[in-house]
Amino acid sequence: MLETDWEYNRQASGKGNSPAGVLASISESWSRCRDFGLRAAGTPDEIVLSEEKFKVVLEKNESIRNFVLPELELLYNQIAGTNFMVAYADGGGVVLDSIQDHDFKAGEGGKAVIPGSVWVENHRGTNALGLAIHTRRPSIVTGKDHFFHKLDDLSCFAVPIFDHEETLLGVIDATSNAKARNDHTLALVKLASKNIENRLFTERFCESIILTFHARQEYLPTTSAAMLAVDEYGFIEGVNANAKSVLSGLDVSRQQHFGEVFDVQFFDVIDKLKLNEIISIKDRLGAVVFMRAQHSVNKKVINFEGDLLISNGKAQPLSNNQANGKLLISGEITQATTVFEDELLAKEMLEAQRSLKVGLPVTILGNASTGKTEIAKEINKQAFGKSKFTIIDCIHLDPESFETHLFGENGKLVFFDQDQTKSGKGKLFQARGGVVFFKNAHVIPKNVQDLISTAIEFEEKRRENSNYHSIIGWLFSAPQDWLEGENYEISSKFENAIQGKKLTAPPLSQRSDFEKLAIAIISSCSNEHTLSPVALRILRSSSWTGNFSQLKKVIRFAVSQASERIIRQEISEALSSFVNDDLQPCSNCHGSPVRSETCIMIQRTWSDTGGNVSLVSRRLGVSRNTVYKHVKSIQ
């Protein structure tokens, strides 16, 4: 019989008798457990907080949990498999939330890792959660690395969560019955932890300008990007852990100005950054980084009337005592702004505003409800700021009323008169000094097209003479095929007059900023609800033939049916009401709500992509084998 539990653990680990036979962190943890008076053959202290004490801990961590729970759900869905669970514990090792599959819940692990249970080393021995708290580093404790023999069948992966001041906020843990170390699982847990840290940073500095940067441009959209919060004058208000690492050697702990850290002045680059441009600059030590501005989703709320409109308004953390289902009234939302973070669309809009500034007409093509009107408004805003913006919706005008609507009761003769003392009440008179936008330009009659062509030419000549007040920009929107094929009558004079920049409003399903748009839409519908990561992925996977109008209806329906703050399965129910498909989960996923949602999401995306497994894999971030497993029943 061995003399000590220490020697027993070392041999049972299969690593040998020498101190080098186990990982240093495990060896040191065993030593601490021995000092605590624990015996490996004994039973852990299964401490669980009373209901009253647990409620206090929950309330203390409520705001953080709003960021943790969506990531916890996503992590659960990513790991999958059988007999596993994911959990979140606070900095004191108290488990606050746990999501377990059926097998794990029925076993010994499911009875031990419950909300309110305490997992610090002096009570539970060597375990990943307690080890991560002690070392403040990601930890793996698998099989016989646990101090207590009772936990030998488990493999645990834990990663701590810190705020920007390096205060420990909690730990994300994933546990399964797998006997081998799994670096892939640890990588997923690290990703969840980093996502939470980045979201907390964005929320903490939601009133600041947040800049992301990295030594490699392609890493800017990833969680490895550094984050820097500055005020409107360029003074640094906060940096995340990645920024401290990238700027190693520079003192970013004290408040200083942007120009003290980088070799360019803040006001020389901020305009480019605000236009979604990526810039290359050097820090004060000569290292080159790529930088872009990050636009916080938490500050964007949508009021949706036909086309997409988003309004500023900070999203408040959800609390349990708030009444479910409280809807925002559209009139309460003010200070409209927009979400245009799709990279290709942003690039096209930048080119469009440059074209508009130099006097070229801009035509926005696209299918119904793809946000063409809001794109036009944003282009005008980027080009001329808060200048006058006159909208003429041609679909509401009949051929007889066009001329009066455009030129007023006095007719076109007054408009084309160089006499500055004459004016009219027509829309084109009102547009002088600003930009005019012809919405639904495809219904303009041919004879009116020629009149507009003459007006464009006339106003261009007036603009060249600074003594005249003229229309400074012309915008048009129409269906995707307006300027192609033979479905529409377009006069040659008009076609020549509107030549300039052509921009396509992408379908909703092709927008790379889809998730931010969906979050903004739900913020406009309800200040009590949020979409889980799984729900967002399900929405992302749909084809959205009705674009924004269809997405708005689906989200509103889900909000109306939701019984909890975080919307999960309600999205699938809403989609079945507004998106026609008869998809059912495969036999392996039937009976599990989480797996069923993922299965249907994969099947729907597979159908929408014409059975392109590679595209499904890239779009949803799952392996090709996973796609094959879920679609084999419908092939």
C-alpha positions as CSV (number, residue, x, y, z in Angstrom):
1,M,0.0,0.0,0.0
2,L,1.4,3.4,-0.9
3,E,2.3,5.8,1.9
4,T,0.5,8.9,0.7
5,D,-2.3,10.1,-1.5
6,W,0.3,12.1,-3.3
7,E,2.2,9.0,-4.4
8,Y,-1.1,7.3,-5.2
9,N,-2.2,10.1,-7.5
10,R,1.2,10.2,-9.2
11,Q,1.2,6.5,-10.0
12,A,-2.5,6.4,-10.9
13,S,-2.0,9.1,-13.5
14,G,0.1,6.7,-15.5
15,K,3.0,9.3,-15.6
16,G,5.4,7.5,-13.3
17,N,6.8,8.3,-9.8
18,S,9.0,11.3,-10.7
19,P,7.7,14.8,-10.1
20,A,8.1,15.4,-13.8
21,G,5.6,12.6,-14.5
22,V,2.7,15.0,-14.4
23,L,2.1,18.5,-15.7
24,A,3.6,21.1,-13.4
25,S,0.2,22.8,-12.9
26,I,-1.4,19.4,-11.9
27,S,1.5,18.5,-9.6
28,E,1.3,21.9,-7.8
29,S,-2.5,21.5,-7.5
30,W,-2.2,18.1,-5.9
31,S,0.3,19.6,-3.5
32,R,-2.1,22.3,-2.5
33,C,-4.9,19.7,-2.0
34,R,-2.7,17.7,0.2
35,D,-1.9,20.8,2.3
36,F,-5.7,21.4,2.5
37,G,-5.9,18.0,4.3
38,L,-7.7,16.3,1.4
39,R,-7.3,12.6,0.6
40,A,-7.6,11.2,-2.9
41,A,-9.5,8.2,-1.8
42,G,-11.9,10.3,0.2
43,T,-15.0,12.2,-0.9
44,P,-15.0,15.8,-2.1
45,D,-16.9,18.4,0.0
46,E,-20.0,18.8,-2.1
47,I,-20.9,22.3,-1.0
48,V,-24.0,23.9,-2.5
49,L,-25.1,27.4,-1.5
50,S,-28.5,27.9,0.1
51,E,-31.2,29.3,-2.1
52,E,-31.0,32.7,-0.3
53,K,-27.2,32.9,-0.7
54,F,-27.3,31.7,-4.3
55,K,-29.9,34.4,-5.1
56,V,-27.5,37.1,-3.9
57,V,-24.6,35.7,-6.0
58,L,-27.0,35.6,-9.1
59,E,-28.0,39.2,-8.6
60,K,-24.4,40.3,-8.3
61,N,-23.5,38.6,-11.6
62,E,-26.7,39.3,-13.5
63,S,-25.3,41.9,-15.9
64,I,-22.3,39.6,-16.8
65,R,-24.7,36.6,-17.3
66,N,-26.5,38.5,-20.1
67,F,-23.3,38.2,-22.1
68,V,-22.3,34.7,-20.9
69,L,-25.6,32.8,-21.5
70,P,-25.7,33.2,-25.3
71,E,-22.1,32.1,-25.6
72,L,-22.8,29.2,-23.2
73,E,-25.6,28.0,-25.5
74,L,-23.4,28.4,-28.6
75,L,-20.6,26.4,-26.9
76,Y,-23.0,23.6,-26.0
77,N,-24.1,23.4,-29.6
78,Q,-20.6,23.5,-30.9
79,I,-19.2,20.7,-28.7
80,A,-22.2,18.4,-29.2
81,G,-21.5,14.6,-28.8
82,T,-22.9,12.7,-25.8
83,N,-22.6,12.8,-22.0
84,F,-21.3,16.4,-21.7
85,M,-22.1,19.7,-20.2
86,V,-21.1,23.4,-20.2
87,A,-21.2,25.7,-17.2
88,Y,-20.4,29.2,-16.0
89,A,-19.1,29.9,-12.5
90,D,-18.3,33.2,-10.9
91,G,-14.8,34.2,-9.7
92,G,-15.4,32.4,-6.4
93,G,-16.0,29.1,-8.1
94,V,-19.8,29.1,-7.6
95,V,-21.6,27.5,-10.6
96,L,-24.3,29.9,-11.8
97,D,-25.5,28.3,-15.0
98,S,-25.2,24.8,-16.4
99,I,-26.4,23.2,-19.7
100,Q,-26.3,19.4,-19.7
101,D,-27.3,16.8,-22.2
102,H,-29.6,14.0,-21.1
103,D,-26.9,11.4,-20.4
104,F,-24.7,13.7,-18.4
105,K,-27.7,15.0,-16.4
106,A,-28.6,11.4,-15.4
107,G,-25.1,10.5,-14.2
108,E,-23.0,11.4,-11.2
109,G,-21.6,14.5,-12.9
110,G,-25.0,15.9,-13.5
111,K,-25.9,15.7,-9.8
112,A,-22.6,17.3,-8.8
113,V,-22.2,20.2,-11.3
114,I,-25.4,22.1,-10.5
115,P,-26.2,25.8,-10.0
116,G,-25.0,26.8,-6.5
117,S,-22.3,24.2,-6.3
118,V,-18.8,25.4,-5.3
119,W,-15.8,24.1,-7.2
120,V,-12.7,25.6,-5.6
121,E,-9.7,23.4,-4.9
122,N,-9.9,23.3,-1.1
123,H,-13.3,21.6,-1.3
124,R,-13.3,19.7,-4.7
125,G,-9.6,19.0,-5.1
126,T,-7.9,19.3,-8.5
127,N,-10.5,20.2,-11.1
128,A,-10.3,22.4,-14.2
129,L,-12.7,25.1,-12.9
130,G,-10.9,25.5,-9.6
131,L,-7.5,25.3,-11.3
132,A,-8.4,28.0,-13.7
133,I,-9.4,30.3,-10.8
134,H,-6.2,29.6,-9.0
135,T,-3.8,30.0,-11.9
136,R,-5.9,32.5,-13.9
137,R,-5.0,30.5,-17.0
138,P,-6.9,28.0,-19.3
139,S,-6.8,24.5,-17.7
140,I,-7.4,20.9,-18.7
141,V,-7.9,18.3,-16.0
142,T,-8.6,14.9,-17.5
143,G,-9.2,11.5,-16.0
144,K,-6.7,10.7,-13.2
145,D,-5.3,14.2,-13.2
146,H,-8.3,14.9,-10.8
147,F,-7.2,14.7,-7.2
148,F,-10.2,12.7,-6.1
149,H,-10.6,9.2,-7.6
150,K,-14.4,9.8,-7.8
151,L,-13.8,12.2,-10.7
152,D,-11.4,10.0,-12.7
153,D,-14.0,9.3,-15.5
154,L,-14.3,13.0,-16.4
155,S,-12.4,15.4,-18.7
156,C,-12.8,19.0,-17.9
157,F,-11.8,22.2,-19.8
158,A,-12.0,25.6,-18.2
159,V,-11.0,29.1,-19.2
160,P,-11.2,32.3,-17.0
161,I,-13.0,35.5,-18.1
162,F,-11.4,38.9,-17.3
163,D,-12.5,42.5,-17.8
164,H,-10.2,45.0,-19.4
165,E,-8.6,45.7,-16.0
166,E,-7.7,42.0,-15.6
167,T,-10.3,41.5,-12.8
168,L,-11.4,37.8,-12.8
169,L,-15.1,37.7,-13.6
170,G,-15.7,34.0,-13.8
171,V,-14.9,30.8,-15.6
172,I,-16.4,28.9,-18.6
173,D,-16.2,25.1,-18.1
174,A,-16.9,22.2,-20.5
175,T,-16.9,18.7,-19.0
176,S,-17.4,15.3,-20.7
177,N,-16.8,11.6,-20.0
178,A,-14.1,11.5,-22.6
179,K,-10.8,10.0,-21.3
180,A,-8.4,11.7,-23.8
181,R,-7.4,15.3,-23.8
182,N,-9.2,17.3,-26.4
183,D,-7.4,20.5,-27.5
184,H,-10.2,21.3,-29.9
185,T,-12.7,21.5,-27.0
186,L,-10.3,23.8,-25.0
187,A,-10.0,26.0,-28.1
188,L,-13.8,26.3,-28.3
189,V,-14.0,27.2,-24.6
190,K,-11.3,29.8,-25.1
191,L,-13.2,31.3,-28.0
192,A,-16.4,31.6,-25.9
193,S,-14.4,33.3,-23.1
194,K,-12.8,35.7,-25.5
195,N,-16.1,36.5,-27.1
196,I,-17.6,37.4,-23.7
197,E,-14.6,39.5,-22.8
198,N,-14.9,41.4,-26.1
199,R,-18.6,42.0,-25.7
200,L,-18.0,43.2,-22.1
201,F,-15.4,45.6,-23.4
202,T,-17.8,46.9,-26.1
203,E,-20.5,47.4,-23.6
204,R,-18.3,49.1,-21.1
205,F,-17.1,51.6,-23.7
206,C,-20.3,51.8,-25.7
207,E,-20.2,55.6,-25.6
208,S,-16.6,55.6,-26.9
209,I,-15.1,55.1,-30.4
210,I,-13.8,51.5,-30.4
211,L,-10.9,50.7,-32.7
212,T,-9.7,47.2,-33.5
213,F,-6.2,46.5,-34.8
214,H,-3.9,43.6,-35.6
215,A,-0.6,43.0,-37.2
216,R,-2.4,40.9,-39.9
217,Q,-5.3,42.5,-41.8
218,E,-7.2,39.2,-42.2
219,Y,-7.3,38.8,-38.4
220,L,-9.3,42.0,-37.9
221,P,-12.7,40.3,-37.8
222,T,-11.5,37.6,-35.3
223,T,-11.4,37.5,-31.5
224,S,-7.6,37.8,-31.6
225,A,-7.9,41.5,-32.7
226,A,-6.8,44.1,-30.2
227,M,-9.4,46.7,-29.1
228,L,-8.8,50.3,-28.1
229,A,-11.5,52.7,-26.8
230,V,-11.0,56.4,-27.4
231,D,-13.1,59.5,-26.8
232,E,-14.1,61.9,-29.5
233,Y,-10.8,63.9,-29.0
234,G,-8.6,60.8,-29.3
235,F,-7.8,60.2,-25.6
236,I,-7.5,56.5,-24.8
237,E,-10.1,55.3,-22.3
238,G,-9.5,51.6,-22.3
239,V,-7.6,48.7,-23.9
240,N,-8.3,45.0,-23.9
241,A,-5.8,42.2,-23.2
242,N,-5.0,41.7,-26.9
243,A,-4.1,45.4,-27.2
244,K,-1.8,45.2,-24.2
245,S,0.0,42.3,-25.9
246,V,0.2,43.9,-29.4
247,L,1.5,47.1,-27.8
248,S,3.9,45.4,-25.5
249,G,6.7,47.8,-24.6
250,L,4.4,50.8,-24.7
251,D,2.7,52.1,-21.5
252,V,-1.1,51.9,-22.2
253,S,-2.1,51.6,-18.5
254,R,-2.2,55.4,-18.0
255,Q,-4.5,57.8,-19.9
256,Q,-2.8,59.2,-22.9
257,H,-3.6,60.4,-26.4
258,F,-3.8,58.3,-29.5
259,G,-0.8,60.1,-31.0
260,E,1.4,59.1,-28.0
261,V,0.9,55.4,-28.9
262,F,0.8,55.6,-32.7
263,D,2.9,57.6,-35.1
264,V,-0.1,59.5,-36.6
265,Q,-2.4,62.0,-35.2
266,F,-5.9,61.0,-34.3
267,F,-7.7,63.6,-36.4
268,D,-5.6,62.6,-39.4
269,V,-7.2,59.1,-39.5
270,I,-10.5,59.2,-37.7
271,D,-12.5,60.3,-40.7
272,K,-11.3,57.4,-42.8
273,L,-11.9,55.0,-39.9
274,K,-15.5,56.2,-39.5
275,L,-16.1,55.4,-43.2
276,N,-15.2,51.8,-42.5
277,E,-11.8,52.1,-44.2
278,I,-9.0,49.9,-43.0
279,I,-5.8,51.9,-42.4
280,S,-2.2,50.8,-41.9
281,I,-0.2,52.7,-39.3
282,K,2.8,52.2,-37.0
283,D,3.0,52.3,-33.3
284,R,5.7,54.3,-31.5
285,L,8.0,51.3,-31.6
286,G,7.8,51.0,-35.3
287,A,5.5,47.9,-35.5
288,V,2.9,48.1,-38.4
289,V,-0.7,47.3,-37.5
290,F,-4.0,47.4,-39.5
291,M,-6.8,49.3,-37.9
292,R,-10.5,49.8,-38.4
293,A,-13.4,51.2,-36.4
294,Q,-15.9,48.8,-34.8
295,H,-19.5,49.9,-34.7
296,S,-21.3,48.6,-31.6
297,V,-24.5,46.7,-32.2
298,N,-25.6,47.6,-28.7
299,K,-26.1,51.2,-29.8
300,K,-28.3,50.3,-32.8
301,V,-32.1,49.9,-32.7
302,I,-34.3,49.5,-35.8
303,N,-37.6,51.2,-36.6
304,F,-38.7,49.3,-39.7
305,E,-41.0,51.0,-42.1
306,G,-40.8,49.3,-45.5
307,D,-37.0,49.7,-45.9
308,L,-34.5,49.4,-43.1
309,L,-34.2,52.2,-40.6
310,I,-32.1,51.9,-37.4
311,S,-32.1,54.3,-34.5
312,N,-29.6,55.0,-31.8
313,G,-30.3,53.8,-28.3
314,K,-28.2,51.9,-25.9
315,A,-29.4,48.4,-25.3
316,Q,-29.8,47.8,-21.5
317,P,-29.0,44.5,-19.9
318,L,-32.1,42.3,-19.4
319,S,-33.2,41.7,-15.8
320,N,-35.5,39.0,-14.5
321,N,-37.9,41.4,-12.9
322,Q,-38.7,43.1,-16.2
323,A,-42.1,42.3,-17.6
324,N,-41.9,40.0,-20.7
325,G,-43.3,41.2,-24.0
326,K,-43.1,44.9,-23.5
327,L,-43.0,46.4,-27.0
328,L,-41.4,49.6,-28.1
329,I,-43.6,52.1,-29.9
330,S,-42.0,53.3,-33.1
331,G,-42.6,56.9,-32.2
332,E,-40.4,56.5,-29.2
333,I,-37.3,55.8,-31.3
334,T,-35.4,58.9,-32.5
335,Q,-32.0,59.9,-34.0
336,A,-32.0,57.5,-36.9
337,T,-28.8,55.9,-38.1
338,T,-28.0,52.8,-40.0
339,V,-26.3,49.4,-40.0
340,F,-24.1,49.0,-43.1
341,E,-21.2,46.7,-42.1
342,D,-21.3,44.4,-45.0
343,E,-17.8,44.9,-46.4
344,L,-18.8,44.9,-50.1
345,L,-21.8,47.1,-49.6
346,A,-19.8,49.6,-47.5
347,K,-17.2,49.7,-50.3
348,E,-19.8,50.3,-52.9
349,M,-21.5,53.0,-50.8
350,L,-18.2,54.8,-50.3
351,E,-17.7,54.9,-54.1
352,A,-21.3,56.1,-54.5
353,Q,-20.9,59.0,-52.1
354,R,-17.7,60.1,-53.9
355,S,-19.6,60.0,-57.2
356,L,-22.4,62.0,-55.8
357,K,-20.1,64.6,-54.5
358,V,-18.6,65.3,-57.9
359,G,-22.0,65.6,-59.5
360,L,-22.5,62.1,-60.9
361,P,-26.0,60.5,-60.6
362,V,-26.2,57.3,-58.5
363,T,-28.6,54.4,-59.2
364,I,-29.4,51.8,-56.6
365,L,-30.7,48.5,-57.9
366,G,-32.0,45.6,-55.9
367,N,-34.9,43.4,-55.1
368,A,-37.9,44.5,-53.0
369,S,-37.2,45.4,-49.3
370,T,-33.4,45.2,-49.6
371,G,-33.0,48.7,-47.9
372,K,-32.5,50.8,-51.1
373,T,-34.1,53.9,-49.5
374,E,-31.9,53.8,-46.4
375,I,-28.8,53.2,-48.6
376,A,-29.7,56.3,-50.5
377,K,-30.1,58.3,-47.3
378,E,-26.8,57.1,-46.0
379,I,-25.0,57.9,-49.3
380,N,-26.4,61.4,-49.1
381,K,-25.4,61.7,-45.5
382,Q,-21.8,60.6,-46.2
383,A,-21.5,62.9,-49.2
384,F,-23.2,66.1,-47.9
385,G,-23.9,65.6,-44.2
386,K,-27.3,67.0,-43.1
387,S,-28.1,68.6,-46.4
388,K,-31.7,68.7,-47.8
389,F,-32.9,65.2,-49.0
390,T,-36.1,65.2,-51.1
391,I,-37.8,61.8,-51.8
392,I,-40.1,61.4,-54.8
393,D,-41.8,58.0,-54.7
394,C,-42.8,57.5,-58.3
395,I,-45.0,54.5,-57.7
396,H,-47.7,56.7,-56.1
397,L,-47.9,59.0,-59.1
398,D,-49.9,58.5,-62.3
399,P,-48.7,59.8,-65.7
400,E,-51.0,62.8,-65.6
401,S,-49.8,64.0,-62.1
402,F,-46.1,63.7,-62.7
403,E,-45.4,67.1,-64.1
404,T,-47.4,69.0,-61.5
405,H,-45.8,66.9,-58.7
406,L,-42.3,67.7,-60.0
407,F,-42.7,71.3,-61.1
408,G,-45.8,72.6,-59.3
409,E,-48.9,74.3,-60.6
410,N,-46.9,76.9,-62.5
411,G,-45.4,74.1,-64.6
412,K,-42.0,73.4,-66.0
413,L,-41.5,76.8,-67.6
414,V,-40.9,78.5,-64.3
415,F,-38.4,75.8,-63.2
416,F,-36.3,76.2,-66.3
417,D,-36.4,80.0,-66.1
418,Q,-33.1,81.5,-65.0
419,D,-34.9,84.3,-63.2
420,Q,-34.0,83.7,-59.5
421,T,-37.0,85.6,-58.2
422,K,-39.4,83.0,-59.5
423,S,-40.1,79.9,-57.5
424,G,-42.6,77.0,-57.4
425,K,-44.0,74.4,-55.0
426,G,-43.0,71.4,-57.0
427,K,-40.6,68.7,-55.6
428,L,-37.7,69.7,-57.8
429,F,-38.0,73.4,-56.6
430,Q,-37.9,72.1,-53.0
431,A,-34.8,69.9,-53.8
432,R,-32.6,72.8,-54.8
433,G,-29.8,73.2,-52.4
434,G,-29.8,69.5,-51.7
435,V,-30.2,66.0,-53.2
436,V,-33.3,64.5,-54.9
437,F,-34.1,60.8,-54.7
438,F,-36.4,59.1,-57.2
439,K,-37.7,56.0,-55.5
440,N,-39.1,53.3,-57.8
441,A,-37.8,55.1,-60.8
442,H,-38.8,52.2,-63.0
443,V,-42.4,53.4,-63.2
444,I,-41.5,56.9,-64.6
445,P,-43.2,57.3,-68.0
446,K,-41.0,57.9,-71.0
447,N,-42.1,61.4,-71.6
448,V,-41.4,62.3,-67.9
449,Q,-38.0,60.6,-68.2
450,D,-37.0,63.1,-70.9
451,L,-38.2,66.0,-68.7
452,I,-36.0,64.7,-65.8
453,S,-33.1,64.4,-68.2
454,T,-33.5,68.0,-69.2
455,A,-33.7,69.0,-65.5
456,I,-30.5,67.1,-64.7
457,E,-28.7,68.9,-67.5
458,F,-30.2,72.3,-66.6
459,E,-29.2,71.9,-62.9
460,E,-25.7,70.9,-63.8
461,K,-25.2,74.1,-65.7
462,R,-26.7,76.1,-62.8
463,R,-24.3,74.3,-60.4
464,E,-21.3,75.4,-62.4
465,N,-22.4,79.0,-61.8
466,S,-22.1,79.7,-58.1
467,N,-24.7,82.5,-58.3
468,Y,-27.5,80.0,-58.8
469,H,-29.2,77.7,-56.2
470,S,-29.3,74.2,-57.7
471,I,-29.9,70.5,-57.1
472,I,-26.5,69.1,-56.0
473,G,-27.2,65.4,-56.4
474,W,-29.4,62.9,-58.1
475,L,-30.3,59.4,-56.8
476,F,-32.5,56.7,-58.3
477,S,-33.7,53.3,-57.1
478,A,-35.3,50.5,-59.1
479,P,-35.5,46.7,-59.4
480,Q,-32.4,44.7,-60.1
481,D,-33.1,44.2,-63.8
482,W,-34.2,47.8,-64.6
483,L,-31.3,48.6,-66.9
484,E,-31.1,45.2,-68.4
485,G,-33.5,43.2,-70.6
486,E,-36.7,44.5,-72.1
487,N,-39.2,44.6,-69.1
488,Y,-39.0,48.4,-68.8
489,E,-39.2,51.4,-71.2
490,I,-36.2,53.7,-70.9
491,S,-35.6,56.6,-73.3
492,S,-32.1,56.9,-74.6
493,K,-31.9,60.4,-73.4
494,F,-32.8,59.4,-69.8
495,E,-30.4,56.4,-69.9
496,N,-27.6,58.7,-70.9
497,A,-28.6,61.3,-68.2
498,I,-28.5,58.9,-65.3
499,Q,-25.1,57.3,-66.2
500,G,-22.9,57.4,-63.2
501,K,-22.4,55.0,-60.3
502,K,-24.5,51.9,-60.2
503,L,-24.8,50.1,-56.9
504,T,-26.6,46.9,-56.0
505,A,-28.4,46.4,-52.7
506,P,-27.6,42.8,-51.8
507,P,-30.4,40.4,-50.8
508,L,-30.6,40.0,-47.0
509,S,-29.4,36.4,-47.1
510,Q,-26.1,37.7,-48.7
511,R,-25.4,40.4,-46.1
512,S,-22.3,39.6,-44.0
513,D,-23.7,41.9,-41.2
514,F,-26.9,39.8,-41.0
515,E,-26.6,39.0,-37.3
516,K,-26.2,42.7,-36.4
517,L,-29.2,43.5,-38.5
518,A,-31.3,40.8,-36.7
519,I,-30.2,42.0,-33.3
520,A,-31.1,45.6,-34.2
521,I,-34.5,44.5,-35.4
522,I,-35.3,42.7,-32.2
523,S,-34.1,45.7,-30.2
524,S,-36.7,47.8,-32.0
525,C,-39.5,45.3,-31.3
526,S,-38.8,44.6,-27.7
527,N,-36.5,45.9,-25.0
528,E,-37.0,42.7,-23.0
529,H,-35.9,40.1,-25.5
530,T,-32.7,39.0,-27.2
531,L,-31.8,36.3,-29.7
532,S,-29.7,33.3,-28.6
533,P,-26.6,32.5,-30.8
534,V,-28.5,29.3,-32.0
535,A,-31.5,31.4,-33.0
536,L,-29.2,33.8,-34.9
537,R,-27.7,30.9,-36.8
538,I,-31.1,29.5,-37.6
539,L,-32.2,32.9,-39.0
540,R,-28.9,33.2,-40.9
541,S,-29.5,29.9,-42.6
542,S,-32.8,30.9,-44.2
543,S,-33.1,32.1,-47.8
544,W,-35.2,35.3,-46.9
545,T,-36.9,35.7,-50.2
546,G,-38.9,38.5,-48.6
547,N,-35.8,40.2,-47.4
548,F,-36.2,42.7,-44.5
549,S,-40.0,42.7,-44.5
550,Q,-40.0,38.9,-44.0
551,L,-37.3,39.0,-41.3
552,K,-39.2,41.7,-39.4
553,K,-42.4,39.5,-39.4
554,V,-40.5,36.4,-38.2
555,I,-38.8,38.2,-35.4
556,R,-42.0,40.0,-34.3
557,F,-43.8,36.7,-34.3
558,A,-41.1,35.0,-32.2
559,V,-41.2,37.9,-29.7
560,S,-45.0,37.5,-29.4
561,Q,-44.6,33.8,-28.7
562,A,-41.6,34.0,-26.4
563,S,-42.1,32.9,-22.7
564,E,-38.5,33.7,-21.7
565,R,-36.1,36.6,-22.3
566,I,-33.8,34.7,-24.6
567,I,-35.5,33.6,-27.8
568,R,-34.6,30.1,-28.8
569,Q,-37.0,27.5,-30.3
570,E,-39.6,30.3,-31.0
571,I,-37.5,31.2,-34.0
572,S,-38.1,27.8,-35.6
573,E,-41.8,28.2,-34.9
574,A,-41.8,31.6,-36.5
575,L,-39.9,30.4,-39.5
576,S,-42.4,27.6,-40.1
577,S,-45.2,30.2,-40.1
578,F,-43.5,32.7,-42.6
579,V,-41.0,30.4,-44.5
580,N,-42.5,27.5,-46.4
581,D,-40.6,24.3,-45.6
582,D,-41.6,20.9,-44.2
583,L,-38.2,20.1,-42.7
584,Q,-38.0,17.7,-39.7
585,P,-35.0,16.8,-37.6
586,C,-33.2,13.6,-38.4
587,S,-33.7,10.5,-36.2
588,N,-30.6,11.2,-34.2
589,C,-31.7,14.7,-33.3
590,H,-35.4,14.1,-32.8
591,G,-36.4,14.7,-29.1
592,S,-33.7,17.2,-28.3
593,P,-34.7,20.8,-28.8
594,V,-31.2,22.1,-29.2
595,R,-30.1,19.4,-31.6
596,S,-33.4,19.6,-33.6
597,E,-32.9,23.3,-34.2
598,T,-29.3,22.8,-35.4
599,C,-30.4,19.9,-37.6
600,I,-33.2,21.8,-39.3
601,M,-30.9,24.8,-39.7
602,I,-28.3,22.6,-41.5
603,Q,-31.0,21.0,-43.7
604,R,-32.5,24.4,-44.6
605,T,-29.1,25.8,-45.6
606,W,-28.3,22.7,-47.6
607,S,-31.6,23.1,-49.5
608,D,-31.0,26.9,-50.1
609,T,-27.5,26.3,-51.4
610,G,-28.7,23.6,-53.8
611,G,-27.0,20.8,-51.8
612,N,-23.6,22.4,-51.7
613,V,-22.1,20.8,-48.7
614,S,-18.9,22.9,-48.7
615,L,-20.9,26.1,-48.8
616,V,-23.1,24.9,-45.9
617,S,-20.0,24.1,-44.0
618,R,-18.5,27.6,-44.5
619,R,-21.7,29.5,-43.9
620,L,-22.6,27.7,-40.6
621,G,-19.1,27.0,-39.4
622,V,-19.6,23.3,-39.1
623,S,-17.6,20.3,-40.5
624,R,-18.6,18.7,-43.8
625,N,-19.1,15.4,-41.9
626,T,-21.6,17.1,-39.6
627,V,-23.5,18.4,-42.7
628,Y,-23.6,14.9,-44.2
629,K,-24.9,13.4,-41.0
630,H,-27.9,15.7,-40.8
631,V,-28.9,15.8,-44.5
632,K,-28.5,12.1,-45.4
633,S,-32.2,11.4,-44.6
634,I,-33.4,14.0,-47.1
635,Q,-30.9,13.3,-49.9
